[in-house]
Amino acid sequence: MRKYILAFLLLILIINPVCAQFRVLLYHAHAAIEANMTGKVCKYIAYPGGNYNSTVITLCQNAGYAAGFTVEGGLNYKNTPLFELQRIEVDGANQETFKIRIGYYGTNYLLHEPGDGTHYVRWAAYLPKTSIYHVYAWCSSHPSRASGARYEIHHKYGITTRIMDQKQSGGAWNSPGMYEFTQNSPAMIFLSDSADGSVAADCVWFEPIPIRVTAWIYY
């Protein structure tokens, strides 16, 4: 029991993270958890109260942790720092409510035989801010899938068509490019059945691109 208490309280000394005692507690807690959970590897840490800084992150990395969880609420993206992961609050929510919170609406996908373009799937989302987003699409892979699946991206400046190979690149996130979307109009992606094989519609993902000013030019 003392070892578990030690593991839980190890970050109370966050007020002085550079002290040798904090470093010792961090290492000992990691070892204690693994010693008391046979066959388990302690890879992740949650910062009690959300208290952490760059020094704490470095100490956690050196102690063997792979990632750290903050108390900030929100989704994580591919470019989210591994030691600053955000969380979705469960708070007694049932399964359906939790699915809605994380934007997850099912465990299946749609499949359609090749056609003449009459049938299509549309994804639409109001994005949180006007910005440039990296668009990704996921589909299952199969020899019968289309090698020329036709995606239409409706963005701020019009419509862009991209052809993607679902036969070879399925089972992974594939990107038809980066586009600017506005906050007040839905970002829309269309997938047509006009293809050379069956078309699978699964998930799309909009990842915001950080925009930073790197230099000023004066006129």
MDTraj code that builds the backbone (N, CA, C; nanometers):
import mdtraj as md
import numpy as np

residues = "MET ARG LYS TYR ILE LEU ALA PHE LEU LEU LEU ILE LEU ILE ILE ASN PRO VAL CYS ALA GLN PHE ARG VAL LEU LEU TYR HIS ALA HIS ALA ALA ILE GLU ALA ASN MET THR GLY LYS VAL CYS LYS TYR ILE ALA TYR PRO GLY GLY ASN TYR ASN SER THR VAL ILE THR LEU CYS GLN ASN ALA GLY TYR ALA ALA GLY PHE THR VAL GLU GLY GLY LEU ASN TYR LYS ASN THR PRO LEU PHE GLU LEU GLN ARG ILE GLU VAL ASP GLY ALA ASN GLN GLU THR PHE LYS ILE ARG ILE GLY TYR TYR GLY THR ASN TYR LEU LEU HIS GLU PRO GLY ASP GLY THR HIS TYR VAL ARG TRP ALA ALA TYR LEU PRO LYS THR SER ILE TYR HIS VAL TYR ALA TRP CYS SER SER HIS PRO SER ARG ALA SER GLY ALA ARG TYR GLU ILE HIS HIS LYS TYR GLY ILE THR THR ARG ILE MET ASP GLN LYS GLN SER GLY GLY ALA TRP ASN SER PRO GLY MET TYR GLU PHE THR GLN ASN SER PRO ALA MET ILE PHE LEU SER ASP SER ALA ASP GLY SER VAL ALA ALA ASP CYS VAL TRP PHE GLU PRO ILE PRO ILE ARG VAL THR ALA TRP ILE TYR TYR".split()
xyz = np.array([
    [0.0829, -0.1206, 0.0000],
    [0.0000, 0.0000, 0.0000],
    [0.0866, 0.1260, 0.0000],
    [0.1957, 0.1232, 0.0753],
    [0.2824, 0.2405, 0.0807],
    [0.3403, 0.2731, -0.0556],
    [0.3701, 0.1696, -0.1331],
    [0.4259, 0.1930, -0.2658],
    [0.3246, 0.2619, -0.3566],
    [0.1958, 0.2228, -0.3426],
    [0.0925, 0.2852, -0.4244],
    [0.0718, 0.4304, -0.3830],
    [0.0756, 0.4550, -0.2520],
    [0.0632, 0.5925, -0.2035],
    [0.1794, 0.6760, -0.2549],
    [0.2966, 0.6173, -0.2555],
    [0.4138, 0.6879, -0.3056],
    [0.3960, 0.7230, -0.4528],
    [0.3431, 0.6260, -0.5310],
    [0.3218, 0.6511, -0.6733],
    [0.2215, 0.7619, -0.6963],
    [0.1186, 0.7696, -0.6094],
    [0.0141, 0.8695, -0.6263],
    [0.0605, 1.0085, -0.5863],
    [0.1458, 1.0128, -0.4841],
    [0.1854, 1.1432, -0.4298],
    [0.3191, 1.1935, -0.4826],
    [0.3756, 1.1231, -0.5775],
    [0.5121, 1.1569, -0.6162],
    [0.5266, 1.2977, -0.6720],
    [0.4210, 1.3537, -0.7280],
    [0.4336, 1.4855, -0.7896],
    [0.3899, 1.5994, -0.6980],
    [0.3649, 1.5702, -0.5732],
    [0.3315, 1.6782, -0.4808],
    [0.4486, 1.7752, -0.4703],
    [0.5679, 1.7234, -0.4888],
    [0.6863, 1.8085, -0.4801],
    [0.7090, 1.8889, -0.6068],
    [0.6020, 1.9053, -0.6883],
    [0.6120, 1.9814, -0.8117],
    [0.6550, 2.1255, -0.7864],
    [0.6325, 2.1727, -0.6643],
    [0.6685, 2.3110, -0.6323],
    [0.8199, 2.3308, -0.6398],
    [0.8949, 2.2218, -0.6339],
    [1.0397, 2.2321, -0.6461],
    [1.0901, 2.1142, -0.7286],
    [1.0598, 2.1139, -0.8608],
    [1.0844, 1.9955, -0.9430],
    [1.2302, 1.9640, -0.9660],
    [1.3203, 2.0583, -0.9402],
    [1.4611, 2.0323, -0.9673],
    [1.5310, 1.9663, -0.8501],
    [1.4623, 1.9533, -0.7400],
    [1.5278, 1.8956, -0.6223],
    [1.5561, 1.7474, -0.6431],
    [1.6601, 1.6994, -0.5808],
    [1.7007, 1.5598, -0.5948],
    [1.5946, 1.4651, -0.5413],
    [1.5212, 1.5086, -0.4380],
    [1.4202, 1.4214, -0.3782],
    [1.3086, 1.3915, -0.4773],
    [1.2689, 1.4918, -0.5546],
    [1.1640, 1.4710, -0.6542],
    [1.2085, 1.3694, -0.7586],
    [1.3332, 1.3824, -0.8016],
    [1.3853, 1.2915, -0.9021],
    [1.3867, 1.1481, -0.8496],
    [1.4260, 1.1300, -0.7247],
    [1.4298, 0.9970, -0.6643],
    [1.2894, 0.9380, -0.6537],
    [1.1926, 1.0198, -0.6081],
    [1.0555, 0.9727, -0.5971],
    [0.9992, 0.9318, -0.7327],
    [1.0319, 1.0074, -0.8346],
    [0.9808, 0.9781, -0.9682],
    [1.0289, 0.8420, -1.0160],
    [1.1566, 0.8146, -0.9994],
    [1.2123, 0.6863, -1.0403],
    [1.1568, 0.5723, -0.9552],
    [1.1501, 0.5924, -0.8245],
    [1.1031, 0.4874, -0.7356],
    [0.9567, 0.4547, -0.7603],
    [0.8751, 0.5558, -0.7892],
    [0.7335, 0.5313, -0.8159],
    [0.7171, 0.4473, -0.9414],
    [0.7926, 0.4789, -1.0447],
    [0.7882, 0.4027, -1.1695],
    [0.8223, 0.2559, -1.1439],
    [0.9271, 0.2327, -1.0670],
    [0.9695, 0.0957, -1.0357],
    [0.8675, 0.0244, -0.9468],
    [0.8082, 0.0991, -0.8522],
    [0.7119, 0.0383, -0.7591],
    [0.5863, -0.0083, -0.8313],
    [0.5385, 0.0707, -0.9267],
    [0.4188, 0.0328, -1.0017],
    [0.4446, -0.0955, -1.0791],
    [0.5575, -0.1039, -1.1465],
    [0.5876, -0.2241, -1.2245],
    [0.6095, -0.3448, -1.1341],
    [0.6688, -0.3234, -1.0153],
    [0.6939, -0.4347, -0.9239],
    [0.5646, -0.4914, -0.8669],
    [0.4627, -0.4066, -0.8527],
    [0.3362, -0.4498, -0.7927],
    [0.2311, -0.4896, -0.8957],
    [0.2641, -0.4769, -1.0244],
    [0.1707, -0.5161, -1.1303],
    [0.2476, -0.6080, -1.2252],
    [0.2484, -0.7348, -1.1925],
    [0.3278, -0.8331, -1.2657],
    [0.2922, -0.8348, -1.4133],
    [0.3947, -0.8263, -1.4957],
    [0.3743, -0.8328, -1.6397],
    [0.3334, -0.7027, -1.7043],
    [0.3156, -0.5959, -1.6245],
    [0.2741, -0.4668, -1.6775],
    [0.3927, -0.3706, -1.6831],
    [0.3916, -0.2854, -1.7857],
    [0.4957, -0.1847, -1.8003],
    [0.4343, -0.0463, -1.7783],
    [0.4929, 0.0296, -1.6902],
    [0.4425, 0.1643, -1.6599],
    [0.4961, 0.2608, -1.7651],
    [0.4117, 0.3017, -1.8581],
    [0.4549, 0.3868, -1.9693],
    [0.4054, 0.5314, -1.9581],
    [0.2972, 0.5527, -1.8820],
    [0.2316, 0.6824, -1.8854],
    [0.2175, 0.7420, -1.7452],
    [0.2135, 0.8731, -1.7410],
    [0.1988, 0.9425, -1.6140],
    [0.0938, 1.0521, -1.6282],
    [0.0172, 1.0742, -1.5226],
    [-0.0811, 1.1831, -1.5181],
    [-0.0342, 1.2828, -1.4127],
    [-0.0294, 1.4094, -1.4492],
    [0.0195, 1.5123, -1.3577],
    [-0.0920, 1.5510, -1.2595],
    [-0.0775, 1.5184, -1.1303],
    [-0.1814, 1.5536, -1.0322],
    [-0.2076, 1.7040, -1.0296],
    [-0.3335, 1.7400, -1.0448],
    [-0.3702, 1.8801, -1.0464],
    [-0.3292, 1.9513, -1.1732],
    [-0.2705, 1.8791, -1.2667],
    [-0.2258, 1.9390, -1.3915],
    [-0.0984, 2.0195, -1.3796],
    [-0.0248, 2.0012, -1.2699],
    [0.0967, 2.0802, -1.2469],
    [0.2181, 2.0158, -1.3126],
    [0.2750, 2.0846, -1.4087],
    [0.3957, 2.0356, -1.4746],
    [0.4630, 2.1517, -1.5472],
    [0.5883, 2.1318, -1.5830],
    [0.6600, 2.2282, -1.6654],
    [0.7640, 2.1524, -1.7471],
    [0.8491, 2.2252, -1.8197],
    [0.9463, 2.1600, -1.9075],
    [1.0454, 2.0735, -1.8293],
    [1.0779, 2.1144, -1.7077],
    [1.1710, 2.0355, -1.6255],
    [1.1076, 1.9035, -1.5855],
    [0.9818, 1.9081, -1.5465],
    [0.9100, 1.7858, -1.5086],
    [0.9005, 1.6913, -1.6276],
    [0.8725, 1.7465, -1.7461],
    [0.8638, 1.6632, -1.8655],
    [0.9963, 1.5916, -1.8905],
    [1.1060, 1.6641, -1.8794],
    [1.2379, 1.6038, -1.8991],
    [1.2648, 1.4928, -1.7980],
    [1.2297, 1.5169, -1.6711],
    [1.2498, 1.4152, -1.5676],
    [1.1654, 1.2915, -1.5953],
    [1.0435, 1.3108, -1.6406],
    [0.9553, 1.1978, -1.6723],
    [1.0106, 1.1173, -1.7895],
    [1.0611, 1.1858, -1.8893],
    [1.1224, 1.1166, -2.0034],
    [1.2423, 1.0343, -1.9592],
    [1.3251, 1.0941, -1.8748],
    [1.4439, 1.0236, -1.8261],
    [1.4083, 0.9055, -1.7374],
    [1.2917, 0.9114, -1.6719],
    [1.2482, 0.8023, -1.5844],
    [1.1876, 0.6863, -1.6625],
    [1.1687, 0.7046, -1.7943],
    [1.1197, 0.5949, -1.8762],
    [0.9759, 0.6047, -1.9204],
    [0.9083, 0.7152, -1.8881],
    [0.7700, 0.7311, -1.9313],
    [0.7650, 0.7659, -2.0797],
    [0.6575, 0.7216, -2.1462],
    [0.6416, 0.7455, -2.2902],
    [0.5533, 0.8648, -2.3202],
    [0.4665, 0.9019, -2.2241],
    [0.3750, 1.0140, -2.2457],
    [0.3204, 1.0610, -2.1127],
    [0.2658, 1.1837, -2.1122],
    [0.2081, 1.2401, -1.9909],
    [0.0741, 1.3054, -2.0194],
    [-0.0185, 1.2931, -1.9245],
    [-0.1537, 1.3467, -1.9408],
    [-0.1746, 1.4695, -1.8526],
    [-0.2235, 1.5763, -1.9127],
    [-0.2582, 1.6973, -1.8390],
    [-0.4035, 1.6880, -1.7948],
    [-0.4558, 1.7950, -1.7359],
    [-0.5982, 1.8002, -1.7000],
    [-0.6748, 1.8886, -1.7972],
    [-0.6097, 1.9298, -1.9062],
    [-0.6772, 2.0102, -2.0073],
    [-0.7736, 1.9225, -2.0861],
    [-0.8933, 1.9736, -2.1127],
    [-0.9915, 1.8983, -2.1882],
    [-0.9808, 1.9256, -2.3370],
    [-0.9946, 1.8220, -2.4177],
    [-0.9897, 1.8397, -2.5622],
    [-0.9374, 1.7165, -2.6328],
    [-0.9335, 1.7255, -2.7671],
    [-0.8859, 1.6152, -2.8484],
    [-0.7359, 1.6277, -2.8725],
    [-0.6733, 1.5162, -2.9014],
    [-0.5307, 1.5145, -2.9344],
    [-0.5126, 1.4905, -3.0839],
    [-0.4131, 1.5568, -3.1403],
    [-0.3839, 1.5438, -3.2819],
    [-0.2459, 1.4830, -3.3000],
    [-0.2091, 1.4592, -3.4259],
    [-0.0790, 1.3979, -3.4539],
    [0.0368, 1.4848, -3.4057],
    [0.0142, 1.6180, -3.4013],
    [0.1214, 1.7082, -3.3594],
    [0.1110, 1.7500, -3.2132],
    [0.0206, 1.6876, -3.1363],
    [0.0115, 1.7169, -2.9933],
    [0.1326, 1.6578, -2.9213],
    [0.2054, 1.7372, -2.8415],
    [0.3209, 1.6833, -2.7686],
    [0.2803, 1.5653, -2.6802],
    [0.3594, 1.4588, -2.6825],
    [0.3237, 1.3372, -2.6094],
    [0.3170, 1.3580, -2.4590],
    [0.3863, 1.4576, -2.4059],
    [0.3827, 1.4809, -2.2617],
    [0.2910, 1.5971, -2.2246],
    [0.2020, 1.6333, -2.3191],
    [0.1001, 1.7347, -2.2929],
    [-0.0334, 1.6908, -2.3520],
    [-0.0648, 1.5626, -2.3354],
    [-0.1885, 1.5076, -2.3898],
    [-0.3099, 1.5599, -2.3146],
    [-0.4154, 1.5907, -2.3897],
    [-0.5399, 1.6362, -2.3295],
    [-0.6334, 1.5173, -2.3082],
    [-0.7408, 1.5418, -2.2329],
    [-0.8311, 1.4320, -2.1997],
    [-0.9767, 1.4715, -2.2238],
    [-1.0613, 1.3704, -2.2416],
    [-1.2056, 1.3900, -2.2507],
    [-1.2665, 1.3460, -2.1184],
    [-1.3390, 1.4358, -2.0527],
    [-1.3984, 1.4042, -1.9229],
    [-1.5128, 1.3048, -1.9393],
    [-1.5075, 1.1976, -1.8623],
    [-1.6138, 1.0970, -1.8664],
    [-1.7242, 1.1353, -1.7684],
    [-1.6897, 1.1539, -1.6410],
    [-1.7829, 1.2053, -1.5420],
    [-1.9153, 1.1295, -1.5385],
    [-1.9060, 0.9964, -1.5410],
    [-2.0263, 0.9145, -1.5307],
    [-2.1084, 0.9051, -1.6575],
    [-2.0556, 0.9547, -1.7702],
    [-2.1313, 0.9513, -1.8948],
    [-2.1487, 0.8067, -1.9423],
    [-2.2632, 0.7788, -2.0064],
    [-2.2815, 0.6458, -2.0614],
    [-2.2033, 0.6334, -2.1933],
    [-2.2048, 0.5169, -2.2507],
    [-2.1222, 0.4915, -2.3675],
    [-2.1591, 0.5819, -2.4840],
    [-2.2882, 0.6008, -2.5096],
    [-2.3295, 0.6822, -2.6234],
    [-2.2896, 0.8284, -2.6047],
    [-2.3064, 0.8794, -2.4826],
    [-2.2664, 1.0177, -2.4559],
    [-2.1176, 1.0352, -2.4741],
    [-2.0397, 0.9372, -2.4291],
    [-1.8950, 0.9455, -2.4430],
    [-1.8543, 0.9419, -2.5903],
    [-1.9223, 0.8607, -2.6706],
    [-1.8933, 0.8556, -2.8134],
    [-1.9146, 0.9921, -2.8785],
    [-2.0253, 1.0581, -2.8401],
    [-2.0541, 1.1886, -2.8967],
    [-1.9478, 1.2889, -2.8570],
    [-1.9004, 1.2810, -2.7320],
    [-1.7996, 1.3752, -2.6842],
    [-1.6712, 1.3657, -2.7637],
    [-1.6327, 1.2477, -2.8056],
    [-1.5079, 1.2338, -2.8786],
    [-1.5292, 1.2308, -3.0294],
    [-1.6524, 1.2575, -3.0729],
    [-1.6786, 1.2615, -3.2159],
    [-1.6784, 1.1252, -3.2815],
    [-1.7186, 1.0200, -3.2091],
    [-1.7161, 0.8825, -3.2583],
    [-1.8585, 0.8317, -3.2656],
    [-1.9033, 0.7940, -3.3887],
    [-2.0448, 0.7651, -3.4073],
    [-2.0749, 0.6236, -3.4554],
    [-1.9804, 0.5354, -3.4561],
    [-2.0117, 0.3999, -3.4983],
    [-1.8886, 0.3128, -3.5101],
    [-1.9114, 0.1842, -3.5372],
    [-1.8008, 0.0896, -3.5470],
    [-1.7944, 0.0284, -3.6856],
    [-1.8661, 0.0855, -3.7807],
    [-1.8734, 0.0260, -3.9128],
    [-1.8387, 0.1286, -4.0191],
    [-1.8489, 0.0898, -4.1457],
    [-1.8247, 0.1822, -4.2550],
    [-1.9226, 0.1502, -4.3676],
    [-1.9327, 0.2416, -4.4636],
    [-2.0220, 0.2229, -4.5774],
    [-1.9437, 0.1705, -4.6966],
    [-2.0063, 0.0833, -4.7742],
    [-1.9417, 0.0249, -4.8911],
    [-2.0407, 0.0274, -5.0066],
    [-1.9939, 0.0710, -5.1252],
    [-2.0820, 0.0783, -5.2421],
    [-2.0081, 0.0290, -5.3652],
    [-2.0798, -0.0450, -5.4488],
    [-2.0219, -0.0928, -5.5734],
    [-1.9987, 0.0242, -5.6686],
    [-1.9064, 0.0105, -5.7649],
    [-1.8813, 0.1204, -5.8579],
    [-2.0078, 0.1588, -5.9341],
    [-2.0253, 0.2897, -5.9542],
    [-2.1450, 0.3392, -6.0209],
    [-2.1141, 0.4527, -6.1163],
    [-2.2171, 0.5350, -6.1392],
    [-2.2042, 0.6436, -6.2367],
    [-2.1961, 0.7805, -6.1711],
    [-2.1752, 0.7844, -6.0408],
    [-2.1665, 0.9120, -5.9711],
    [-2.2968, 0.9574, -5.9103],
    [-2.4025, 0.8784, -5.9273],
    [-2.5326, 0.9154, -5.8720],
    [-2.5312, 0.9114, -5.7202],
    [-2.4601, 0.8141, -5.6647],
    [-2.4560, 0.7976, -5.5197],
    [-2.3263, 0.8542, -5.4641],
    [-2.3369, 0.9107, -5.3470],
    [-2.2183, 0.9687, -5.2829],
    [-2.2392, 0.9735, -5.1318],
    [-2.1281, 0.9905, -5.0619],
    [-2.1294, 1.0111, -4.9169],
    [-2.0793, 1.1524, -4.8908],
    [-2.1392, 1.2196, -4.7938],
    [-2.0940, 1.3539, -4.7582],
    [-2.0587, 1.3591, -4.6104],
    [-1.9411, 1.4131, -4.5794],
    [-1.9027, 1.4466, -4.4430],
    [-1.9097, 1.5984, -4.4308],
    [-1.9668, 1.6475, -4.3233],
    [-1.9767, 1.7925, -4.3028],
    [-1.9509, 1.8244, -4.1559],
    [-1.8728, 1.9296, -4.1323],
    [-1.8395, 1.9673, -3.9947],
    [-1.8171, 2.1171, -3.9868],
    [-1.8705, 2.1780, -3.8807],
    [-1.8389, 2.3172, -3.8509],
    [-1.7112, 2.3177, -3.7674],
    [-1.6042, 2.3687, -3.8247],
    [-1.4749, 2.3690, -3.7567],
    [-1.4664, 2.4867, -3.6602],
    [-1.3858, 2.4747, -3.5529],
    [-1.3875, 2.5740, -3.4450],
    [-1.3371, 2.7121, -3.4843],
    [-1.2577, 2.7225, -3.5911],
    [-1.2069, 2.8533, -3.6308],
    [-1.1700, 2.8521, -3.7785],
    [-1.1687, 2.9708, -3.8385],
    [-1.1247, 2.9847, -3.9772],
    [-0.9742, 2.9665, -3.9821],
    [-0.9296, 2.8667, -4.0567],
    [-0.7869, 2.8361, -4.0605],
    [-0.7592, 2.7356, -4.1713],
    [-0.6321, 2.7043, -4.1895],
    [-0.5912, 2.6002, -4.2829],
    [-0.5883, 2.4671, -4.2075],
    [-0.6471, 2.3658, -4.2691],
    [-0.6546, 2.2339, -4.2058],
    [-0.5958, 2.1287, -4.2996],
    [-0.5281, 2.0335, -4.2390],
    [-0.4815, 1.9155, -4.3113],
    [-0.5965, 1.8154, -4.3103],
    [-0.6410, 1.7714, -4.4272],
    [-0.7526, 1.6786, -4.4370],
    [-0.6989, 1.5362, -4.4522],
    [-0.7560, 1.4435, -4.3758],
    [-0.7193, 1.3028, -4.3861],
    [-0.8453, 1.2191, -4.4059],
    [-0.8303, 1.1074, -4.4766],
    [-0.9412, 1.0132, -4.4960],
    [-0.8922, 0.8727, -4.4660],
    [-0.9797, 0.7943, -4.4025],
    [-0.9476, 0.6550, -4.3670],
    [-1.0469, 0.5619, -4.4356],
    [-0.9978, 0.4530, -4.4868],
    [-1.0866, 0.3507, -4.5422],
    [-1.0204, 0.2145, -4.5248],
    [-1.0992, 0.1098, -4.5312],
    [-1.0438, -0.0246, -4.5233],
    [-0.9837, -0.0630, -4.6583],
    [-0.8879, -0.1523, -4.6555],
    [-0.8190, -0.1933, -4.7776],
    [-0.8677, -0.3306, -4.8229],
    [-0.8824, -0.3471, -4.9560],
    [-0.9268, -0.4749, -5.0120],
    [-0.8953, -0.4747, -5.1613],
    [-0.8624, -0.5908, -5.2188],
    [-0.8312, -0.5958, -5.3631],
    [-0.9446, -0.5442, -5.4522],
    [-1.0693, -0.5504, -5.4034],
    [-1.1824, -0.5043, -5.4849],
    [-1.2069, -0.3547, -5.4749],
    [-1.1298, -0.2849, -5.3889],
    [-1.1502, -0.1411, -5.3715],
    [-1.1056, -0.0643, -5.4963],
    [-1.1563, 0.0564, -5.5068],
    [-1.1241, 0.1425, -5.6201],
    [-0.9817, 0.1952, -5.6094],
    [-0.9117, 0.1954, -5.7191],
    [-0.7801, 0.2584, -5.7231],
    [-0.7921, 0.4060, -5.7593],
    [-0.9148, 0.4472, -5.7954],
    [-0.9390, 0.5870, -5.8314],
    [-1.0624, 0.6420, -5.7625],
    [-1.0652, 0.6360, -5.6286],
    [-1.1781, 0.6905, -5.5529],
    [-1.1772, 0.8432, -5.5639],
    [-1.2928, 0.9009, -5.5931],
    [-1.3023, 1.0434, -5.6227],
    [-1.3536, 1.1212, -5.5002],
    [-1.2644, 1.1999, -5.4394],
    [-1.3007, 1.2838, -5.3253],
    [-1.3129, 1.4296, -5.3726],
    [-1.4178, 1.4978, -5.3284],
    [-1.4342, 1.6402, -5.3545],
    [-1.4255, 1.7156, -5.2229],
    [-1.3338, 1.8092, -5.2136],
    [-1.3160, 1.8888, -5.0923],
    [-1.3754, 2.0269, -5.1161],
    [-1.4773, 2.0629, -5.0408],
    [-1.5423, 2.1935, -5.0518],
    [-1.4828, 2.2848, -4.9452],
    [-1.4061, 2.3839, -4.9883],
    [-1.3334, 2.4699, -4.8960],
    [-1.3635, 2.6164, -4.9252],
    [-1.2898, 2.7051, -4.8623],
    [-1.3161, 2.8493, -4.8709],
    [-1.3089, 2.9021, -5.0136],
    [-1.2213, 2.8477, -5.0950],
    [-1.1978, 2.9022, -5.2281],
    [-1.2617, 2.8202, -5.3397],
    [-1.3454, 2.7241, -5.3049],
    [-1.4138, 2.6478, -5.4078],
    [-1.4130, 2.4990, -5.3820],
    [-1.4016, 2.4211, -5.4879],
    [-1.4068, 2.2754, -5.4801],
    [-1.2818, 2.2180, -5.5461],
    [-1.2157, 2.1283, -5.4768],
    [-1.0978, 2.0607, -5.5300],
    [-1.1240, 1.9111, -5.5333],
    [-1.0960, 1.8483, -5.6473],
    [-1.1148, 1.7042, -5.6626],
    [-0.9803, 1.6325, -5.6505],
    [-0.9780, 1.5279, -5.5708],
    [-0.8577, 1.4483, -5.5537],
    [-0.8926, 1.3000, -5.5737],
    [-0.8082, 1.2293, -5.6473],
    [-0.8259, 1.0864, -5.6710],
    [-0.7336, 1.0105, -5.5762],
    [-0.7898, 0.9173, -5.5015],
    [-0.7113, 0.8422, -5.4036],
    [-0.7271, 0.6922, -5.4260],
    [-0.6205, 0.6186, -5.3988],
    [-0.6156, 0.4745, -5.4210],
    [-0.6568, 0.4005, -5.2944],
    [-0.7786, 0.3483, -5.2918],
    [-0.8249, 0.2717, -5.1758],
    [-0.7790, 0.1260, -5.1819],
    [-0.7360, 0.0817, -5.2968],
    [-0.6921, -0.0575, -5.3109],
    [-0.5589, -0.0818, -5.2402],
    [-0.4680, 0.0148, -5.2535],
    [-0.3333, -0.0020, -5.2011],
    [-0.3093, 0.0722, -5.0687],
    [-0.3802, 0.1821, -5.0467],
    [-0.3481, 0.2679, -4.9315],
    [-0.4523, 0.2617, -4.8206],
    [-0.5378, 0.1600, -4.8218],
    [-0.6384, 0.1474, -4.7164],
    [-0.5767, 0.1065, -4.5837],
    [-0.6557, 0.1203, -4.4776],
    [-0.6083, 0.0836, -4.3451],
    [-0.5120, 0.1828, -4.2859],
    [-0.5153, 0.3073, -4.3349],
    [-0.4259, 0.4119, -4.2843],
    [-0.4875, 0.5473, -4.3164],
    [-0.4376, 0.6510, -4.2481],
    [-0.4817, 0.7872, -4.2773],
    [-0.4089, 0.8369, -4.4025],
    [-0.4851, 0.8754, -4.5032],
    [-0.4296, 0.9299, -4.6263],
    [-0.4828, 1.0711, -4.6469],
    [-0.3976, 1.1582, -4.6961],
    [-0.4349, 1.2987, -4.7060],
    [-0.4529, 1.3446, -4.8506],
    [-0.5685, 1.4051, -4.8809],
    [-0.5873, 1.4682, -5.0117],
    [-0.5374, 1.6121, -5.0154],
    [-0.4740, 1.6582, -4.9066],
    [-0.4141, 1.7903, -4.9084],
    [-0.4534, 1.8794, -4.7922],
    [-0.4077, 2.0058, -4.7994],
    [-0.4386, 2.1079, -4.6993],
    [-0.5268, 2.2150, -4.7624],
    [-0.6282, 2.2593, -4.6866],
    [-0.7248, 2.3556, -4.7394],
    [-0.7667, 2.4523, -4.6284],
    [-0.8113, 2.5696, -4.6707],
    [-0.8618, 2.6669, -4.5746],
    [-1.0138, 2.6547, -4.5666],
    [-1.0638, 2.6444, -4.4441],
    [-1.2074, 2.6365, -4.4189],
    [-1.2471, 2.7524, -4.3282],
    [-1.3721, 2.7963, -4.3417],
    [-1.4206, 2.9066, -4.2598],
    [-1.5029, 2.8544, -4.1432],
    [-1.5063, 2.9322, -4.0386],
    [-1.5763, 2.8920, -3.9172],
    [-1.7275, 2.8885, -3.9358],
    [-1.7807, 2.9766, -4.0213],
    [-1.9258, 2.9924, -4.0328],
    [-1.9889, 2.9067, -4.1411],
    [-1.9090, 2.8364, -4.2195],
    [-1.9622, 2.7481, -4.3232],
    [-1.9083, 2.6075, -4.3001],
    [-1.9897, 2.5048, -4.3233],
    [-1.9423, 2.3689, -4.2970],
    [-1.8311, 2.3271, -4.3923],
    [-1.7312, 2.2631, -4.3381],
    [-1.6284, 2.1996, -4.4209],
    [-1.6866, 2.0682, -4.4709],
    [-1.6890, 2.0500, -4.6017],
    [-1.7559, 1.9330, -4.6581],
    [-1.6629, 1.8522, -4.7481],
    [-1.6727, 1.7200, -4.7338],
    [-1.6000, 1.6257, -4.8170],
    [-1.7026, 1.5314, -4.8802],
    [-1.6959, 1.5143, -5.0134],
    [-1.7843, 1.4224, -5.0846],
    [-1.7022, 1.3086, -5.1430],
    [-1.7576, 1.1874, -5.1366],
    [-1.6965, 1.0702, -5.1975],
    [-1.7987, 1.0074, -5.2901],
    [-1.7663, 1.0023, -5.4195],
    [-1.8600, 0.9541, -5.5206],
    [-1.8403, 0.8062, -5.5491],
    [-1.9476, 0.7414, -5.6009],
    [-1.9354, 0.6007, -5.6410],
    [-1.8825, 0.5873, -5.7835],
    [-1.8489, 0.7003, -5.8467],
    [-1.7909, 0.6975, -5.9808],
    [-1.6448, 0.6558, -5.9706],
    [-1.6193, 0.5260, -5.9804],
    [-1.4847, 0.4733, -5.9573],
    [-1.4678, 0.3417, -6.0302],
    [-1.3455, 0.2882, -6.0273],
    [-1.3135, 0.1640, -6.0970],
    [-1.3187, 0.0425, -6.0055],
    [-1.3790, 0.0567, -5.8906],
    [-1.3943, -0.0525, -5.7956],
    [-1.4880, -0.0096, -5.6846],
    [-1.5115, -0.0972, -5.5892],
    [-1.6002, -0.0615, -5.4788],
    [-1.5384, 0.0524, -5.3971],
    [-1.6248, 0.1380, -5.3417],
    [-1.5806, 0.2562, -5.2685],
    [-1.6200, 0.2416, -5.1222],
    [-1.5220, 0.2610, -5.0323],
    [-1.5464, 0.2518, -4.8887],
    [-1.5424, 0.3910, -4.8274],
    [-1.6444, 0.4224, -4.7478],
    [-1.6513, 0.5507, -4.6773],
    [-1.6456, 0.5238, -4.5284],
    [-1.5415, 0.5750, -4.4627],
    [-1.5248, 0.5500, -4.3203],
    [-1.5135, 0.6824, -4.2451],
    [-1.3937, 0.7301, -4.2223],
    [-1.3739, 0.8496, -4.1404],
    [-1.2988, 0.9577, -4.2169],
    [-1.3248, 1.0818, -4.1807],
    [-1.2413, 1.1928, -4.2252],
    [-1.1956, 1.2691, -4.1019],
    [-1.0848, 1.3392, -4.1158],
    [-1.0214, 1.4059, -4.0019],
    [-0.9679, 1.5401, -4.0490],
    [-1.0028, 1.6461, -3.9751],
    [-0.9539, 1.7802, -4.0039],
    [-0.8535, 1.8196, -3.8949],
    [-0.7280, 1.8356, -3.9330],
    [-0.6248, 1.8712, -3.8359],
    [-0.5779, 2.0145, -3.8603],
    [-0.5938, 2.1040, -3.7627],
    [-0.5531, 2.2433, -3.7826],
    [-0.4019, 2.2561, -3.8006],
    [-0.3626, 2.3439, -3.8894],
    [-0.2214, 2.3705, -3.9145],
    [-0.1811, 2.4952, -3.8368],
    [-0.0857, 2.4870, -3.7442],
    [-0.0416, 2.6054, -3.6705],
    [0.0156, 2.7092, -3.7673],
    [-0.0305, 2.8324, -3.7522],
    [0.0177, 2.9413, -3.8370],
    [0.0946, 3.0387, -3.7499],
    [0.2198, 3.0581, -3.7813],
    [0.3042, 3.1483, -3.7041],
    [0.3717, 3.2484, -3.7974],
    [0.3863, 3.3704, -3.7500],
    [0.4589, 3.4716, -3.8249],
    [0.6075, 3.4495, -3.8017],
    [0.6815, 3.4227, -3.9098],
    [0.8243, 3.3962, -3.8955],
    [0.9098, 3.5171, -3.9294],
    [0.8522, 3.6152, -3.9985],
    [0.9304, 3.7344, -4.0346],
    [0.8354, 3.8460, -4.0749],
    [0.8785, 3.9682, -4.0572],
    [0.8012, 4.0854, -4.0944],
    [0.8683, 4.1546, -4.2121],
    [0.7898, 4.1999, -4.3067],
    [0.8419, 4.2765, -4.4194],
    [0.7752, 4.4138, -4.4152],
    [0.8540, 4.5176, -4.4108],
    [0.8016, 4.6540, -4.4005],
    [0.8060, 4.7202, -4.5389],
    [0.7005, 4.7942, -4.5696],
    [0.6919, 4.8676, -4.6957],
    [0.6758, 5.0166, -4.6672],
])
top = md.Topology()
chain = top.add_chain()
for i, resn in enumerate(residues, 1):
    res = top.add_residue(resn, chain, resSeq=i)
    for name in ("N", "CA", "C"):
        top.add_atom(name, md.element.get_by_symbol(name[0]), res)
traj = md.Trajectory(xyz[None], top)
